[in-house]
């Protein structure tokens, strides 16, 4: 894995605060977002680099490891353990056990030799790792965000996602939710020394291109109802995501009356054939621009009601 200066990617100093890093990330993410630069491969690559940099520098623990180990920051725990074992080897070889002395010290050259032997080099250290084979490490996980329209995930669909220049075909089940994350095993960075590949984590961002409001598997819709239909009753046509339906309106329907259409909501994630419900709220529209004749009839109605 080549070294990438994540500070340079975000354009911040190495002593930048968390707030400064977050601000820089947001600014660059907006500038290079695929929606702002459709079809621009350079911007797409830059956007991925920015997200990768923020994944590291935006988390204090990851940033600390990166500052200390650079490109090998994901293996910080293993490296620390390796340091201890190397110290043990040097102490043992130097007579530190059984009466000898060991003055400590584990300088950078020692570390370089040992780390080189771990990852396939031929270090000149005390022999730790020789004859045992290289240590295997899992590759780095990738994170990606996929924007979808709400109408697109009403049905299961296939999608092609490009991650680090690699096209990945995946099936997106109907009913996925905004912010939901799925894992695709083995589609991350290659493993080290024959270790397994990292995984790809995809976070979904939904753009509501419909007139419905979604809450879980249920949908909500406000429907205008004219005054006469509300008073006298009748039928209306309502559009759902699965097509148009005819509804009967009861006489004397009040404003804000709610009606439930069972099974006309959103698909339940990974449960074939199961759907939430659609809740309709009637909003009665008062007629405007009445003629004198219409006003007169309303006055007569008012007298009758009083």
C-alpha positions in Angstrom: 0.0 0.0 0.0 1.5 3.3 -1.1 1.8 6.2 1.4 -0.9 8.8 1.0 -0.6 12.1 2.9 -4.1 12.5 4.1 -3.3 15.9 5.6 -2.3 17.1 2.1 -5.5 15.5 0.6 -7.7 17.6 2.9 -5.4 20.7 2.7 -4.8 21.0 6.4 -1.8 21.2 8.7 -0.7 18.2 10.7 -1.6 20.1 13.9 -5.1 20.9 12.6 -8.0 20.6 15.1 -10.9 18.2 14.7 -13.1 21.2 13.8 -10.7 22.4 11.1 -10.5 18.9 9.6 -14.2 18.5 9.5 -14.7 21.9 8.0 -12.1 21.2 5.3 -13.7 17.8 4.5 -17.2 19.2 4.1 -16.0 22.0 1.8 -14.1 19.5 -0.5 -16.9 16.9 -0.4 -19.4 19.5 -1.7 -16.9 20.6 -4.4 -16.1 17.2 -5.7 -19.4 15.4 -5.0 -20.5 13.2 -8.0 -23.9 15.0 -8.1 -22.1 18.3 -8.7 -19.7 16.8 -11.2 -21.7 14.2 -13.2 -19.5 12.0 -15.4 -16.2 13.7 -14.2 -13.9 10.8 -13.4 -11.2 13.1 -11.9 -13.7 14.6 -9.5 -15.0 11.1 -8.6 -11.5 9.9 -7.8 -10.8 13.1 -5.7 -14.1 12.5 -3.9 -13.1 9.0 -2.9 -9.7 10.2 -1.7 -11.3 12.9 0.4 -13.6 10.4 2.1 -10.7 8.0 2.7 -8.7 10.8 4.3 -11.6 11.9 6.5 -12.2 8.3 7.6 -8.7 8.3 9.0 -8.2 11.9 10.2 -11.8 12.4 11.3 -11.5 9.8 14.0 -9.1 10.6 16.8 -8.0 7.0 17.4 -7.3 6.4 13.7 -5.5 9.7 13.4 -3.2 8.9 16.3 -2.3 5.6 14.7 -1.8 7.2 11.3 0.5 9.9 12.7 2.7 7.2 14.3 2.7 4.5 11.6 1.7 6.2 8.4 0.4 3.8 5.7 0.5 0.9 8.2 -1.8 2.6 10.7 -4.4 -0.2 10.4 -1.9 -2.6 11.8 -0.9 -0.5 14.8 -2.1 -3.1 17.3 -0.2 -5.9 15.6 2.9 -3.7 15.4 2.9 -2.8 19.0 2.6 -6.5 19.9 5.5 -7.2 17.5 7.6 -4.6 19.3 7.1 -6.4 22.6 7.9 -9.8 21.1 11.0 -8.4 19.4 12.2 -6.9 22.7 11.7 -10.3 24.3 13.7 -12.0 21.5 16.6 -9.5 21.9 16.5 -9.8 25.7 16.6 -13.6 25.5 19.4 -13.6 22.8 21.5 -11.1 24.7 21.4 -13.0 28.0 18.8 -11.0 29.7 17.4 -14.2 31.2 19.6 -16.4 33.4 21.9 -13.8 34.7 22.8 -11.7 31.7 21.9 -8.0 31.2 19.8 -6.2 28.8 19.9 -2.4 28.6 16.6 -2.1 26.7 16.1 0.1 23.7 14.2 -0.5 20.6 15.3 2.0 18.0 13.8 2.7 14.6 16.4 0.5 12.8 15.4 -2.4 14.9 11.7 -1.7 14.2 12.4 -1.4 10.5 14.2 -4.7 10.3 11.5 -6.5 12.3 8.6 -4.9 10.4 10.3 -5.8 7.2 10.5 -9.4 8.2 6.9 -9.5 9.1 5.9 -8.3 5.7 8.1 -10.4 3.6 11.4 -8.7 3.9 14.7 -10.2 5.0 15.4 -8.2 8.2 18.6 -8.5 10.1 17.0 -8.6 13.5 17.2 -11.3 16.1 15.5 -13.9 13.8 11.9 -13.4 15.0 9.6 -14.7 12.2 12.3 -16.5 10.3 11.1 -19.9 9.1 7.6 -19.2 10.3 6.3 -17.5 7.2 5.0 -13.9 6.8 2.2 -12.7 9.0 -1.1 -12.3 7.2 -3.2 -9.2 7.6 -6.7 -8.5 6.4 -6.9 -5.7 3.8 -8.3 -2.3 4.5 -12.1 -1.9 4.5 -13.6 0.6 2.0 -16.5 2.9 2.7 -18.8 4.3 0.0 -22.0 6.2 -0.2 -24.7 5.4 -2.8 -27.5 7.8 -3.6 -30.8 6.4 -4.7 -34.3 7.7 -5.4 -37.0 6.5 -3.1 -39.0 5.3 -6.2 -36.0 3.2 -7.2 -35.9 1.0 -4.1 -39.6 0.2 -4.2 -38.5 -2.8 -6.2 -35.3 -4.9 -6.0 -32.8 -3.7 -8.5 -29.3 -4.3 -9.8 -26.7 -1.5 -9.6 -23.1 -1.1 -10.6 -20.9 0.8 -8.2 -17.4 2.0 -9.0 -15.0 1.8 -6.0 -11.3 2.7 -6.5 -11.6 2.2 -10.2 -13.2 -1.3 -9.8 -16.8 -1.9 -10.9 -18.9 -3.9 -8.5 -22.2 -5.2 -9.4 -24.7 -5.6 -6.6 -28.3 -6.4 -6.0 -30.1 -3.8 -3.9 -33.2 -5.4 -2.1 -36.4 -3.4 -2.1 -37.1 -1.6 1.1 -33.6 -0.3 2.0 -33.7 2.7 4.2 -31.9 6.0 4.3 -28.7 5.7 6.2 -28.7 1.9 6.1 -25.3 0.3 5.7 -24.7 -3.1 4.0 -21.4 -5.0 3.8 -20.0 -6.7 0.7 -17.4 -9.2 1.8 -14.0 -9.2 0.1 -14.5 -6.1 -2.0 -12.1 -3.9 0.0 -8.4 -3.5 -0.3 -6.3 -6.7 -1.0 -4.9 -8.5 2.0 -1.2 -8.3 3.0 0.9 -11.4 2.6 -2.0 -13.5 1.5 -4.4 -12.2 4.1 -8.1 -12.0 3.2 -9.4 -8.9 1.4 -11.0 -6.1 3.3 -14.8 -5.5 3.0 -16.8 -2.8 1.3 -19.4 -1.0 3.4 -22.0 0.9 1.4 -24.2 3.5 3.1 -27.4 4.4 1.3 -28.6 8.0 1.0 -32.2 8.3 -0.2 -33.6 11.2 -2.2 -37.4 11.4 -1.9 -38.6 12.0 -5.5 -42.2 11.1 -4.5 -45.1 13.0 -2.8 -45.2 10.4 -0.1 -43.5 10.7 3.3 -41.8 7.5 4.5 -41.6 6.3 8.1 -40.1 2.8 8.2 -42.3 0.6 6.0 -45.3 2.9 6.1 -46.1 5.8 3.7 -48.1 9.0 4.4 -49.9 11.2 2.0 -52.1 14.3 2.2 -55.0 14.4 -0.2 -57.0 17.5 -1.1 -60.8 16.9 -0.8 -63.3 19.4 -2.1 -66.0 20.7 0.2 -68.8 19.1 -1.7 -67.3 15.7 -1.8 -66.5 15.9 1.9 -70.2 16.8 2.7 -72.0 14.6 0.3 -69.5 11.7 -0.1 -68.5 10.1 -3.3 -65.4 8.5 -4.9 -61.9 9.8 -5.6 -58.8 8.3 -7.3 -55.6 8.2 -5.3 -52.2 7.3 -6.7 -50.0 4.9 -4.8 -46.5 3.6 -5.6 -48.1 0.4 -7.0 -50.7 2.2 -9.1 -54.0 4.1 -8.8 -56.8 3.0 -6.4 -60.4 4.2 -6.1 -61.5 5.3 -2.6 -65.0 5.9 -1.3 -65.4 9.1 0.7 -68.0 8.9 3.4 -70.6 11.7 3.6 -69.8 14.4 6.2 -66.1 13.6 6.2 -64.2 16.0 8.5 -61.0 17.8 7.8 -57.8 15.9 8.9 -59.7 12.6 8.7 -57.2 9.7 8.3 -57.7 6.6 6.2 -55.4 3.5 6.1 -54.8 1.5 3.0 -53.4 -1.8 4.2 -50.5 -3.2 2.2 -50.1 -0.1 0.1 -47.0 1.2 1.9 -43.3 0.4 1.3 -41.8 -3.1 0.8 -40.4 -4.7 4.0 -36.7 -5.1 3.6 -35.7 -8.7 2.6 -39.3 -10.0 3.2 -40.7 -10.8 -0.2 -44.3 -9.9 -0.6 -44.7 -8.0 2.6 -45.6 -4.3 2.6 -46.3 -1.5 5.1 -49.5 0.6 5.0 -50.4 3.8 3.4 -52.0 6.5 5.6 -54.0 9.2 3.8 -55.0 12.4 5.5 -57.8 14.4 3.9 -57.4 18.2 3.7 -60.7 19.9 2.8 -60.4 22.7 0.4 -62.7 25.7 0.8 -64.0 27.0 -2.5 -63.0 30.5 -3.5 -64.2 33.1 -6.0 -67.8 32.3 -5.3 -70.5 33.8 -7.5 -73.3 35.8 -5.9 -75.7 32.9 -6.6 -73.3 30.5 -4.7 -73.0 32.9 -1.8 -76.8 33.2 -1.7 -77.2 29.4 -1.5 -74.7 29.3 1.3 -76.6 31.9 3.2 -79.8 29.9 2.8 -78.0 26.8 4.0 -76.7 28.8 7.0 -80.3 29.8 7.8 -81.4 26.2 7.6 -78.6 25.0 9.9 -79.4 27.7 12.5 
